[in-house]
Amino acid sequence: MSHSGTRNQNQNIATNRGVSQWSLEMLGLTVKEAELHYQYQANSIWSRNVLSYQFIGMRLRDPQK
């Protein structure tokens, strides 16, 4: 019995997760470059990066959370 179907499914899941993370990172980077990320950051530290690009991307994608 071959498990190649399961292996292919796991590879597809890993690829989808990688693409999703990359997309969130690029979205977060774009928002940060446009200086629109301050609304997601507390008033504690403004002189350096506190939030990850993925976090900013997730917040932009789903602002209710």
C-alpha positions in Angstrom: 0.0 0.0 0.0 1.4 3.3 -1.0 1.3 6.5 1.1 2.2 8.8 -1.8 -1.2 10.4 -1.6 -0.7 11.4 2.0 2.8 12.6 1.2 1.5 14.8 -1.6 -1.3 16.1 0.6 1.2 17.1 3.3 3.5 18.8 0.7 0.5 20.7 -0.6 -0.4 21.8 2.9 3.2 22.9 3.6 3.3 24.8 0.4 0.0 26.6 1.1 1.2 27.6 4.5 4.4 28.9 3.1 2.7 31.0 0.5 0.2 32.3 3.1 3.0 33.4 5.4 4.9 35.0 2.6 1.7 36.8 1.5 1.1 38.1 5.0 4.7 39.2 5.3 4.6 41.1 2.0 1.2 42.7 2.9 2.7 43.8 6.3 5.8 45.2 4.7 3.7 47.2 2.2 1.6 48.6 5.0 4.7 49.5 7.1 6.4 51.2 4.1 3.2 53.2 3.6 3.4 54.1 7.4 -0.2 52.8 8.0 0.9 50.3 10.7 0.9 52.7 13.6 -2.8 52.1 14.2 -2.0 48.5 15.2 0.9 49.4 17.6 0.5 50.5 21.2 2.0 53.9 22.2 4.9 52.3 24.0 7.7 52.2 21.4 7.7 54.2 18.1 11.4 54.3 17.3 11.8 50.6 16.3 9.8 47.7 14.9 7.7 46.0 17.5 5.1 44.2 15.4 6.0 41.5 12.8 5.1 41.9 9.2 2.9 38.8 9.4 1.0 40.3 12.4 0.4 43.6 10.6 -0.7 41.6 7.5 -3.2 39.6 9.6 -4.6 42.7 11.3 -5.1 44.4 7.9 -6.7 41.2 6.5 -9.0 40.8 9.5 -9.3 44.0 11.5 -12.0 42.8 14.0 -9.4 40.6 15.8 
